[in-house]
Amino acid sequence: MLEMDEIQKRLLREVADLHKVPEGAYNIRANGESAGRVSTENIEIEPRESGDGLTIRIKPNTKNESVHIPVVMTKSGIKELVYNDFYVGENADVTIVAGCGIDNCGSQDSEHDGIHRFFIGKGANIRYVEKHYGSGSGSGKRILNPGTEVYMEADSSMEMEMVQIKGVDDTNRTTKAELAENAKLVIRERLMTHGDQNALSFYDVQLNGEGSSADLVSRSVARDNSYQKFDATLTGNAACSGHTECDAIIMDKGTILAVPALEANDVDAALVHEAAIGKIAGDQIIKLMTLGLTEAEAEEQIINGFLK
């Protein structure tokens, strides 16, 4: 691993599943500075001219390669805003792993705001993984505000995995996408809040091209006094198909607000939304308790299975 302390290494394992220096292209950011950067023949990573982020260029026809751009913060009181732009060439097929981990043991808030823009070329295929994680015993908050913009050319596809399971006090996630002809977007959000945490998720997907499609599914659990809002809009501007779904478990005194919205501007736009919020069924807990689990253990088993 690069020259990082044990806490930073643990955060990298949590948000990017990195146990060693990754193969392929990577940029690892720690406490506001680059802790290591490598480009490859097909993937170039360079600082933006403004110095506030990265420009990542993926050559056309690049196959079976990956880019890792995780962020870790272990100092209390840091606040940063970073812009990363991805230019993906035609017919490329790559995996991009992002994510941010904050360990705050101090009294000041630590905050990372990351704006990612994806310009996906014709026929390209992208798998994007973004995980958020917080830890630390301090009273300062761990705040993450990711913004994502996706611009998809014809016949391209993108699969996005958005995960936030533990430790983030406040998050405001905004995701916007514009899809051209036959472009396909799949988004899977997994989220759990506890304590007094707040998590806001806003999605705005514009289906502009004939044959474009989007499938957006959020699964979440709100525990203790936490609050969640899921606000998703699918707009069909052509003959297209779209589906959005919010499936949530509410516990203790948690609060969940689901606001799915559909707008059809073409007679052949086929759009569907589903939303379900409820508590864990008692018979599920009883069944697991008959196998020897305590009530708390049964709840954890059900939640873990729900969020997989």
N, C-alpha and C positions, 0 to 999 in steps of 0.2 A: 504494500500500500504506500501511498505518497506520505510525505512528512506531515502527519496529522496525529492529534492526540487520541486517546481511547474513546472519549465521548464523541468526537467527530466521526471516528470509524464506526461506532455503533449507529449513529444517525444515518450514515451511508448505507449500512446494511438494512435499516428500516425502510428508507425511501427509495432505494435503487437496487437492493439485493446485491450490493457489492461487497465481496469479501477480499478482493484483491484488485489490482489495477485492471480496469476493463480492457477487453480486446476491442480494437477498432478506434474510432474517433471519440474523444471525450473532452469535456471541460468541467472541472470540479471547482466550485466556488465555496470558500469558507470565510465567514465573518467579513464579507464585503470585498474579498480579494480572490484572485485566481490561485488555486492550490495546485494546478496542473492542467495542461492542455496539450492534446495531440490531434493532428489531422492525419488523414490517410490520402491515398492517391485519388480516391473518388469522393471523399467528404472533406471539405475545407471549413475550418472554424477559425474565425478571426474577430477581433474586437470591432465594434461599431466605431465609426469615426468620432462620434460624440462621446465615446468612452463609457456609455451607460448600458452595455450589454454586448451581445454577440450577433454576428451574421454567419449562418451555417448554409453552405451551398453543397447540394448533393447532385452529382453529375447524372445525366440521363443514363438509363439502363443499369444503374447500380443495383446489384442484387445481394441479398443475404448479408447485409452489413448493418451495423448499429451505431447509434450516437447516444452517449450518456452525458447529460448536463445537470447533475444534481447540485443542490445548494444546501449547505449546513451552516447553522448559526449557534454559537455557544457563548456569546457575550451578551450581557444584558444591556438594553438601551440602544441597540442597533436598529436603524430604520433605513431600508433601501428600496429603490425602484429600478428594476432591470428590464430592458427590452431585448428580446431575442427574436430574430427573423430567420425563418427557414425557407429556402428556395429549393424545391424538389423537382429535379428534371424529369422529363417524360419517361414513362415506363420503369422508373425506379421502384424498388421494393425493399423498404428498410424499416427498422424498428428504432423509435426514439424514446429514450427513458429520461424523464425529468423528475421533478419532485423536490420537496424541501422539508428539512427537519430542523426544528428549533429546540434547543435545550436551554431553558432560562432559569437560572438559580438566583437571580437578582431581584431587585424591587422595581426596575424600570421595564417598560414594555419592549419587546423585540418584535420587529415587523419586517416581513419580506413581501413585496408586491412585484409580481412578475407578469409581464405582458408578452405573450408568445403569438407571433403571426406566422401562418403557414400558407405558402403559395405553392399549390400542388399541381404539377404539370399533367398533361394529358396522359391517361393510362397508368399513372403512378399509383402505388399502393403503400399506405403508411399505417403502421401500428404505433400508437402513442400511449405511453403509460405515465401517469402523473400521480404520485403518492405524497400525502402530507402527514406529518407526524410531529407531536409535541411532547416534551418531557421537561423535568426540572422541578425543583422544590421551591423556587422563588415566587414572590407575590406578583411579579411582573407578568403581563400577558404574553402569550405566544399568538401572533396575529399573521395570517396568511391571506392575501387577496390576489388570486390568480385571474388574469384576463387572457382569453384565447380568441383569436380570430382565424378563421379557416376559409380560404378561397380555393375552390376545387374546379379544375378544368374538366372537360368532357372525359368520360370513361374512367375517371380516377376513383379511388376508394380510400376511406380512412376509418380506422377503428380506434376509438378513444376509451381508455380505462381511467376513470377518475376515482381515487380512493382516499378517504380520510376517516380513520377509525379511532384515533386516540390523541388526546392531549392538546388539540388546537382550540384556543379560547374563542377566537372570532375569525370568521372567514366570510368573504364576499366573492363568490365565483361568478364571473360573467363570461359566457361563451357565445360567440356569434359565428355563423357559417353561411356561405353562399355556394350553392351547388349548380353546376352547369349540366349539360345534357348527359344523361346516364351516369352521373356521379352518385356514389353511394356513401352514406355516413352512418356509422353505428357508434352510439355512445352508451357506456355503462358506468353509472355513478354508484358508488357504495360509500355510505356515510354513517357515522355514529357520533352522537354528541352526549355529553354527560355534565354533571355539575351545573354551572351557570353559563355554559357555552352557547354561542350563537352561530348558526351556519345558514348563509343565504346562497341559493343557486339560481342563476338566471340564464336561460337558454333562448336564443333567437335564431331559428334556422329558416333560411330562405331557399325554397326549392324552385329555382329559376328555369332549369332546363327540362325538356321533355325526357321522360324516363328516369329522372332523378328520384332518389329515395332516402329517407332518414328513419332511423329506429333509435329512439331515446328512452332508456329505462333507468329509473332511479330506485334504489333500495336503501332504506335508511331506518335507523333506530334512534329515538330521542328518549334519554333517561334523565332522572333527577329533575332539575328545573330548566333544562336546556330548551332552546327554541330553534326550529328549522323552518325555512321557507323554500319551496320548490316552485319556480315560476318558469314555465316553458311554453314558447310560442312556435308553432309550425305554420309557415305561410306557403301555400301552394300557388305558384304563379304560372304553372304549366301543367301538362298531363303528367302527374307524378304520384308518389305514394309516401305517406308519412304516418308514423306511429309514435306516440309518447305515453309513458306509463310511470306513475308514482306508486310505489308499494311500500308502506311504512308501518313500523311497530311503535306504539307510544307506550311509555312506562312512567310510573311514579307521577310527577307533576309536569312532565314534558309537554311541549306544544308543537304542533306541526300544522303548517298552512300549505296546501297544495293548490296551485293556480295554473292548471293546464289550459292552453288556448289554441284554437285552430282558426286559420283564415284561408279560405279558398277563393282564389281569383281566377280560376279556370274551371270550366264545367267538368273536365276530366281529372281534377285533383281529388285524390282519395285519401282522406285524412281521418285518423282515429286517435282518441285519447282515452286513457283509463286512469283511475285514481282510487286507491284503497288505503285507509288508515284504520288501525285497530290494535287491540292489545293481544298478547299471547293467549291462545285458547287454553282454558284450564285443563281440558282432557289431554292436551299435549304434555303438559307438565306432569300430570298424574301418571301417564303412561311411562315416562322416563323415570319417575320416582319409584315405580314398581320394579325397575331394573337396578335399584340400589343407589340412585343419585339423590342428593338433597334437592330441595326446591331451587336454591340458588344455582346449583350445578346444572339442573335441568334447564333453567332459563338461559344460562350461558351456552349450553349445547344448541338450543333452538336459535339463539341469536347468531352464533357462529355459522350455523348452517344456512341461515337466511341471508347473511351478508357475503357468502362465498360467490 
